[in-house]
């Protein structure tokens, strides 16, 4: 992998909105309305950021009638969150 690939990966995580969505989906799948209600953000902002997350494989989406149900990528992103929590707890990460 080249450096640009890593940069794009971490850019996706560096957005407060996208990271909030990822953490919102950590425990269970949700539709856009549920995410909007939980995060108290505008629907268009959530939808725009979900597109980016889906495009880059952070979340998956399934159609359920008229609803799109978003889930965290359990194979790759969920373990990263688990390892991040472990790291931040071990090293007591604070703002730089």
N, CA, C and O atoms as a GROMACS GRO file, in nm:
protein
  384
    1UNK      N    1   0.085  -0.118   0.000
    1UNK     CA    2   0.000   0.000   0.000
    1UNK      C    3   0.089   0.123   0.000
    1UNK      O    4   0.194   0.127   0.064
    2UNK      N    5   0.044   0.223  -0.073
    2UNK     CA    6   0.121   0.346  -0.074
    2UNK      C    7   0.068   0.445   0.031
    2UNK      O    8  -0.039   0.424   0.088
    3UNK      N    9   0.144   0.548   0.054
    3UNK     CA   10   0.110   0.647   0.157
    3UNK      C   11  -0.026   0.711   0.131
    3UNK      O   12  -0.101   0.735   0.226
    4UNK      N   13  -0.060   0.738   0.007
    4UNK     CA   14  -0.187   0.803  -0.026
    4UNK      C   15  -0.306   0.720   0.020
    4UNK      O   16  -0.407   0.775   0.064
    5UNK      N   17  -0.296   0.589   0.011
    5UNK     CA   18  -0.404   0.502   0.056
    5UNK      C   19  -0.429   0.520   0.206
    5UNK      O   20  -0.543   0.529   0.250
    6UNK      N   21  -0.321   0.525   0.282
    6UNK     CA   22  -0.333   0.548   0.427
    6UNK      C   23  -0.390   0.686   0.457
    6UNK      O   24  -0.472   0.702   0.547
    7UNK      N   25  -0.346   0.784   0.382
    7UNK     CA   26  -0.395   0.921   0.402
    7UNK      C   27  -0.546   0.926   0.381
    7UNK      O   28  -0.618   0.985   0.462
    8UNK      N   29  -0.594   0.865   0.274
    8UNK     CA   30  -0.738   0.866   0.245
    8UNK      C   31  -0.816   0.791   0.352
    8UNK      O   32  -0.925   0.833   0.391
    9UNK      N   33  -0.761   0.680   0.400
    9UNK     CA   34  -0.826   0.602   0.506
    9UNK      C   35  -0.842   0.687   0.632
    9UNK      O   36  -0.951   0.696   0.688
   10UNK      N   37  -0.734   0.749   0.676
   10UNK     CA   38  -0.740   0.828   0.798
   10UNK      C   39  -0.816   0.959   0.781
   10UNK      O   40  -0.871   1.012   0.878
   11UNK      N   41  -0.821   1.012   0.660
   11UNK     CA   42  -0.905   1.130   0.635
   11UNK      C   43  -1.052   1.097   0.658
   11UNK      O   44  -1.126   1.176   0.715
   12UNK      N   45  -1.092   0.980   0.614
   12UNK     CA   46  -1.231   0.938   0.634
   12UNK      C   47  -1.262   0.930   0.782
   12UNK      O   48  -1.373   0.966   0.823
   13UNK      N   49  -1.169   0.885   0.863
   13UNK     CA   50  -1.190   0.875   1.007
   13UNK      C   51  -1.176   1.007   1.080
   13UNK      O   52  -1.225   1.023   1.192
   14UNK      N   53  -1.108   1.102   1.018
   14UNK     CA   54  -1.079   1.228   1.088
   14UNK      C   55  -1.196   1.325   1.090
   14UNK      O   56  -1.192   1.425   1.162
   15UNK      N   57  -1.299   1.298   1.016
   15UNK     CA   58  -1.419   1.382   1.018
   15UNK      C   59  -1.499   1.352   1.143
   15UNK      O   60  -1.531   1.236   1.170
   16UNK      N   61  -1.532   1.455   1.220
   16UNK     CA   62  -1.614   1.436   1.340
   16UNK      C   63  -1.747   1.370   1.307
   16UNK      O   64  -1.792   1.281   1.380
   17UNK      N   65  -1.809   1.412   1.199
   17UNK     CA   66  -1.938   1.356   1.161
   17UNK      C   67  -1.926   1.208   1.125
   17UNK      O   68  -2.004   1.126   1.173
   18UNK      N   69  -1.829   1.174   1.040
   18UNK     CA   70  -1.814   1.034   1.000
   18UNK      C   71  -1.777   0.945   1.118
   18UNK      O   72  -1.827   0.834   1.129
   19UNK      N   73  -1.690   0.994   1.205
   19UNK     CA   74  -1.654   0.914   1.322
   19UNK      C   75  -1.775   0.896   1.414
   19UNK      O   76  -1.793   0.789   1.472
   20UNK      N   77  -1.856   0.999   1.429
   20UNK     CA   78  -1.978   0.988   1.509
   20UNK      C   79  -2.073   0.884   1.452
   20UNK      O   80  -2.135   0.808   1.526
   21UNK      N   81  -2.084   0.880   1.320
   21UNK     CA   82  -2.170   0.781   1.254
   21UNK      C   83  -2.115   0.641   1.278
   21UNK      O   84  -2.190   0.549   1.311
   22UNK      N   85  -1.985   0.624   1.263
   22UNK     CA   86  -1.923   0.493   1.285
   22UNK      C   87  -1.949   0.445   1.427
   22UNK      O   88  -1.985   0.330   1.448
   23UNK      N   89  -1.930   0.534   1.524
   23UNK     CA   90  -1.952   0.495   1.663
   23UNK      C   91  -2.100   0.469   1.692
   23UNK      O   92  -2.133   0.384   1.775
   24UNK      N   93  -2.187   0.541   1.624
   24UNK     CA   94  -2.332   0.521   1.637
   24UNK      C   95  -2.372   0.382   1.589
   24UNK      O   96  -2.465   0.321   1.643
   25UNK      N   97  -2.302   0.331   1.488
   25UNK     CA   98  -2.334   0.202   1.430
   25UNK      C   99  -2.256   0.087   1.494
   25UNK      O  100  -2.270  -0.029   1.454
   26UNK      N  101  -2.174   0.120   1.592
   26UNK     CA  102  -2.087   0.018   1.651
   26UNK      C  103  -2.165  -0.098   1.712
   26UNK      O  104  -2.125  -0.214   1.696
   27UNK      N  105  -2.274  -0.071   1.781
   27UNK     CA  106  -2.348  -0.177   1.851
   27UNK      C  107  -2.456  -0.242   1.763
   27UNK      O  108  -2.478  -0.363   1.772
   28UNK      N  109  -2.523  -0.162   1.678
   28UNK     CA  110  -2.626  -0.222   1.592
   28UNK      C  111  -2.652  -0.137   1.469
   28UNK      O  112  -2.616  -0.019   1.463
   29UNK      N  113  -2.717  -0.199   1.373
   29UNK     CA  114  -2.749  -0.134   1.245
   29UNK      C  115  -2.862  -0.034   1.264
   29UNK      O  116  -2.945  -0.047   1.355
   30UNK      N  117  -2.864   0.067   1.177
   30UNK     CA  118  -2.967   0.171   1.187
   30UNK      C  119  -2.996   0.226   1.048
   30UNK      O  120  -2.914   0.217   0.957
   31UNK      N  121  -3.116   0.283   1.035
   31UNK     CA  122  -3.148   0.357   0.913
   31UNK      C  123  -3.108   0.503   0.934
   31UNK      O  124  -3.068   0.542   1.043
   32UNK      N  125  -3.120   0.582   0.829
   32UNK     CA  126  -3.077   0.722   0.835
   32UNK      C  127  -3.152   0.799   0.943
   32UNK      O  128  -3.092   0.878   1.016
   33UNK      N  129  -3.282   0.778   0.953
   33UNK     CA  130  -3.362   0.851   1.052
   33UNK      C  131  -3.313   0.821   1.193
   33UNK      O  132  -3.304   0.912   1.276
   34UNK      N  133  -3.283   0.697   1.221
   34UNK     CA  134  -3.233   0.661   1.354
   34UNK      C  135  -3.098   0.727   1.382
   34UNK      O  136  -3.073   0.773   1.494
   35UNK      N  137  -3.012   0.731   1.282
   35UNK     CA  138  -2.881   0.796   1.299
   35UNK      C  139  -2.899   0.946   1.322
   35UNK      O  140  -2.837   1.003   1.411
   36UNK      N  141  -2.985   1.008   1.241
   36UNK     CA  142  -3.013   1.151   1.255
   36UNK      C  143  -3.064   1.181   1.395
   36UNK      O  144  -3.018   1.275   1.460
   37UNK      N  145  -3.159   1.102   1.443
   37UNK     CA  146  -3.216   1.126   1.576
   37UNK      C  147  -3.114   1.107   1.687
   37UNK      O  148  -3.111   1.183   1.783
   38UNK      N  149  -3.030   1.006   1.673
   38UNK     CA  150  -2.930   0.980   1.776
   38UNK      C  151  -2.821   1.087   1.779
   38UNK      O  152  -2.778   1.129   1.886
   39UNK      N  153  -2.777   1.130   1.661
   39UNK     CA  154  -2.667   1.226   1.654
   39UNK      C  155  -2.714   1.371   1.654
   39UNK      O  156  -2.634   1.463   1.671
   40UNK      N  157  -2.845   1.391   1.634
   40UNK     CA  158  -2.903   1.525   1.631
   40UNK      C  159  -2.832   1.616   1.528
   40UNK      O  160  -2.790   1.728   1.557
   41UNK      N  161  -2.822   1.561   1.407
   41UNK     CA  162  -2.763   1.634   1.295
   41UNK      C  163  -2.862   1.633   1.180
   41UNK      O  164  -2.957   1.554   1.179
   42UNK      N  165  -2.840   1.721   1.084
   42UNK     CA  166  -2.928   1.729   0.967
   42UNK      C  167  -2.918   1.602   0.883
   42UNK      O  168  -2.811   1.542   0.870
   43UNK      N  169  -3.032   1.563   0.827
   43UNK     CA  170  -3.039   1.442   0.745
   43UNK      C  171  -2.944   1.450   0.626
   43UNK      O  172  -2.878   1.351   0.593
   44UNK      N  173  -2.936   1.565   0.561
   44UNK     CA  174  -2.849   1.578   0.443
   44UNK      C  175  -2.702   1.559   0.481
   44UNK      O  176  -2.625   1.500   0.404
   45UNK      N  177  -2.663   1.608   0.596
   45UNK     CA  178  -2.525   1.594   0.643
   45UNK      C  179  -2.493   1.446   0.670
   45UNK      O  180  -2.387   1.396   0.633
   46UNK      N  181  -2.586   1.377   0.735
   46UNK     CA  182  -2.568   1.235   0.764
   46UNK      C  183  -2.561   1.155   0.633
   46UNK      O  184  -2.472   1.072   0.615
   47UNK      N  185  -2.655   1.180   0.544
   47UNK     CA  186  -2.659   1.106   0.417
   47UNK      C  187  -2.532   1.126   0.336
   47UNK      O  188  -2.478   1.030   0.281
   48UNK      N  189  -2.485   1.249   0.328
   48UNK     CA  190  -2.362   1.280   0.253
   48UNK      C  191  -2.244   1.201   0.310
   48UNK      O  192  -2.166   1.143   0.236
   49UNK      N  193  -2.232   1.200   0.442
   49UNK     CA  194  -2.120   1.131   0.505
   49UNK      C  195  -2.135   0.979   0.499
   49UNK      O  196  -2.035   0.907   0.492
   50UNK      N  197  -2.258   0.929   0.502
   50UNK     CA  198  -2.279   0.785   0.485
   50UNK      C  199  -2.234   0.739   0.347
   50UNK      O  200  -2.182   0.629   0.333
   51UNK      N  201  -2.255   0.823   0.245
   51UNK     CA  202  -2.210   0.789   0.110
   51UNK      C  203  -2.059   0.768   0.108
   51UNK      O  204  -2.009   0.673   0.049
   52UNK      N  205  -1.987   0.858   0.172
   52UNK     CA  206  -1.841   0.848   0.178
   52UNK      C  207  -1.800   0.721   0.253
   52UNK      O  208  -1.711   0.648   0.208
   53UNK      N  209  -1.864   0.694   0.365
   53UNK     CA  210  -1.831   0.576   0.444
   53UNK      C  211  -1.862   0.447   0.369
   53UNK      O  212  -1.786   0.350   0.377
   54UNK      N  213  -1.973   0.447   0.297
   54UNK     CA  214  -2.009   0.328   0.218
   54UNK      C  215  -1.911   0.308   0.104
   54UNK      O  216  -1.865   0.196   0.079
   55UNK      N  217  -1.880   0.414   0.034
   55UNK     CA  218  -1.788   0.408  -0.079
   55UNK      C  219  -1.652   0.353  -0.039
   55UNK      O  220  -1.587   0.283  -0.116
   56UNK      N  221  -1.609   0.385   0.083
   56UNK     CA  222  -1.477   0.343   0.130
   56UNK      C  223  -1.480   0.218   0.218
   56UNK      O  224  -1.379   0.182   0.278
   57UNK      N  225  -1.596   0.153   0.226
   57UNK     CA  226  -1.605   0.024   0.293
   57UNK      C  227  -1.612   0.029   0.445
   57UNK      O  228  -1.594  -0.074   0.511
   58UNK      N  229  -1.636   0.146   0.502
   58UNK     CA  230  -1.649   0.156   0.648
   58UNK      C  231  -1.784   0.104   0.695
   58UNK      O  232  -1.794   0.049   0.805
   59UNK      N  233  -1.886   0.122   0.612
   59UNK     CA  234  -2.019   0.072   0.644
   59UNK      C  235  -2.073  -0.006   0.525
   59UNK      O  236  -2.030   0.013   0.411
   60UNK      N  237  -2.168  -0.092   0.554
   60UNK     CA  238  -2.239  -0.164   0.448
   60UNK      C  239  -2.385  -0.120   0.455
   60UNK      O  240  -2.430  -0.069   0.558
   61UNK      N  241  -2.456  -0.140   0.347
   61UNK     CA  242  -2.597  -0.099   0.343
   61UNK      C  243  -2.680  -0.211   0.283
   61UNK      O  244  -2.640  -0.276   0.186
   62UNK      N  245  -2.797  -0.232   0.342
   62UNK     CA  246  -2.894  -0.328   0.290
   62UNK      C  247  -3.026  -0.256   0.272
   62UNK      O  248  -3.067  -0.175   0.356
   63UNK      N  249  -3.092  -0.287   0.164
   63UNK     CA  250  -3.224  -0.231   0.136
   63UNK      C  251  -3.328  -0.314   0.210
   63UNK      O  252  -3.330  -0.436   0.198
   64UNK      N  253  -3.415  -0.248   0.285
   64UNK     CA  254  -3.525  -0.314   0.356
   64UNK      C  255  -3.652  -0.237   0.320
   64UNK      O  256  -3.690  -0.142   0.388
   65UNK      N  257  -3.716  -0.279   0.212
   65UNK     CA  258  -3.830  -0.203   0.160
   65UNK      C  259  -3.779  -0.068   0.110
   65UNK      O  260  -3.691  -0.063   0.024
   66UNK      N  261  -3.834   0.039   0.164
   66UNK     CA  262  -3.791   0.174   0.123
   66UNK      C  263  -3.673   0.224   0.207
   66UNK      O  264  -3.613   0.326   0.175
   67UNK      N  265  -3.641   0.152   0.312
   67UNK     CA  266  -3.534   0.196   0.402
   67UNK      C  267  -3.400   0.135   0.363
   67UNK      O  268  -3.392   0.022   0.314
   68UNK      N  269  -3.295   0.212   0.386
   68UNK     CA  270  -3.159   0.164   0.371
   68UNK      C  271  -3.105   0.147   0.513
   68UNK      O  272  -3.102   0.243   0.590
   69UNK      N  273  -3.062   0.027   0.546
   69UNK     CA  274  -3.012  -0.003   0.679
   69UNK      C  275  -2.860  -0.010   0.673
   69UNK      O  276  -2.802  -0.088   0.598
   70UNK      N  277  -2.797   0.074   0.754
   70UNK     CA  278  -2.651   0.085   0.756
   70UNK      C  279  -2.594   0.006   0.872
   70UNK      O  280  -2.647   0.007   0.983
   71UNK      N  281  -2.484  -0.062   0.844
   71UNK     CA  282  -2.414  -0.142   0.944
   71UNK      C  283  -2.265  -0.112   0.937
   71UNK      O  284  -2.212  -0.080   0.830
   72UNK      N  285  -2.200  -0.121   1.049
   72UNK     CA  286  -2.056  -0.106   1.055
   72UNK      C  287  -1.991  -0.228   0.990
   72UNK      O  288  -2.040  -0.340   1.007
   73UNK      N  289  -1.884  -0.208   0.917
   73UNK     CA  290  -1.810  -0.318   0.859
   73UNK      C  291  -1.746  -0.397   0.973
   73UNK      O  292  -1.648  -0.353   1.033
   74UNK      N  293  -1.803  -0.514   1.003
   74UNK     CA  294  -1.761  -0.595   1.118
   74UNK      C  295  -1.627  -0.664   1.095
   74UNK      O  296  -1.556  -0.696   1.190
   75UNK      N  297  -1.592  -0.688   0.969
   75UNK     CA  298  -1.467  -0.759   0.939
   75UNK      C  299  -1.343  -0.673   0.962
   75UNK      O  300  -1.242  -0.722   1.014
   76UNK      N  301  -1.348  -0.547   0.924
   76UNK     CA  302  -1.227  -0.464   0.931
   76UNK      C  303  -1.239  -0.344   1.023
   76UNK      O  304  -1.144  -0.313   1.095
   77UNK      N  305  -1.351  -0.275   1.023
   77UNK     CA  306  -1.363  -0.152   1.101
   77UNK      C  307  -1.390  -0.179   1.248
   77UNK      O  308  -1.334  -0.112   1.334
   78UNK      N  309  -1.475  -0.275   1.279
   78UNK     CA  310  -1.503  -0.307   1.420
   78UNK      C  311  -1.376  -0.344   1.496
   78UNK      O  312  -1.357  -0.296   1.608
   79UNK      N  313  -1.287  -0.428   1.440
   79UNK     CA  314  -1.162  -0.457   1.511
   79UNK      C  315  -1.073  -0.334   1.530
   79UNK      O  316  -1.004  -0.322   1.631
   80UNK      N  317  -1.075  -0.244   1.434
   80UNK     CA  318  -0.997  -0.121   1.447
   80UNK      C  319  -1.049  -0.038   1.565
   80UNK      O  320  -0.969   0.016   1.642
   81UNK      N  321  -1.181  -0.029   1.580
   81UNK     CA  322  -1.239   0.044   1.692
   81UNK      C  323  -1.200  -0.021   1.825
   81UNK      O  324  -1.166   0.048   1.921
   82UNK      N  325  -1.205  -0.153   1.827
   82UNK     CA  326  -1.168  -0.225   1.949
   82UNK      C  327  -1.022  -0.198   1.985
   82UNK      O  328  -0.990  -0.170   2.101
   83UNK      N  329  -0.934  -0.206   1.886
   83UNK     CA  330  -0.791  -0.181   1.911
   83UNK      C  331  -0.765  -0.035   1.948
   83UNK      O  332  -0.676  -0.007   2.029
   84UNK      N  333  -0.841   0.056   1.889
   84UNK     CA  334  -0.826   0.198   1.922
   84UNK      C  335  -0.864   0.224   2.067
   84UNK      O  336  -0.794   0.296   2.138
   85UNK      N  337  -0.974   0.165   2.111
   85UNK     CA  338  -1.014   0.180   2.251
   85UNK      C  339  -0.907   0.126   2.345
   85UNK      O  340  -0.873   0.188   2.446
   86UNK      N  341  -0.855   0.010   2.311
   86UNK     CA  342  -0.751  -0.053   2.392
   86UNK      C  343  -0.627   0.038   2.399
   86UNK      O  344  -0.570   0.059   2.506
   87UNK      N  345  -0.588   0.091   2.286
   87UNK     CA  346  -0.470   0.179   2.278
   87UNK      C  347  -0.491   0.307   2.358
   87UNK      O  348  -0.404   0.348   2.436
   88UNK      N  349  -0.606   0.370   2.339
   88UNK     CA  350  -0.629   0.498   2.407
   88UNK      C  351  -0.642   0.480   2.557
   88UNK      O  352  -0.604   0.569   2.634
   89UNK      N  353  -0.694   0.368   2.601
   89UNK     CA  354  -0.702   0.341   2.744
   89UNK      C  355  -0.563   0.313   2.802
   89UNK      O  356  -0.530   0.361   2.910
   90UNK      N  357  -0.484   0.236   2.731
   90UNK     CA  358  -0.350   0.200   2.778
   90UNK      C  359  -0.260   0.322   2.789
   90UNK      O  360  -0.184   0.336   2.886
   91UNK      N  361  -0.267   0.410   2.690
   91UNK     CA  362  -0.177   0.525   2.686
   91UNK      C  363  -0.242   0.654   2.730
   91UNK      O  364  -0.182   0.761   2.720
   92UNK      N  365  -0.366   0.646   2.781
   92UNK     CA  366  -0.435   0.764   2.832
   92UNK      C  367  -0.423   0.881   2.733
   92UNK      O  368  -0.374   0.988   2.766
   93UNK      N  369  -0.469   0.855   2.612
   93UNK     CA  370  -0.454   0.952   2.503
   93UNK      C  371  -0.528   1.081   2.535
   93UNK      O  372  -0.645   1.080   2.572
   94UNK      N  373  -0.458   1.192   2.520
   94UNK     CA  374  -0.514   1.325   2.537
   94UNK      C  375  -0.493   1.402   2.409
   94UNK      O  376  -0.425   1.356   2.317
   95UNK      N  377  -0.551   1.518   2.403
   95UNK     CA  378  -0.534   1.602   2.284
   95UNK      C  379  -0.390   1.646   2.272
   95UNK      O  380  -0.324   1.678   2.371
   96UNK      N  381  -0.342   1.647   2.149
   96UNK     CA  382  -0.205   1.692   2.123
   96UNK      C  383  -0.200   1.843   2.112
   96UNK      O  384  -0.094   1.900   2.090
   0.00000   0.00000   0.00000
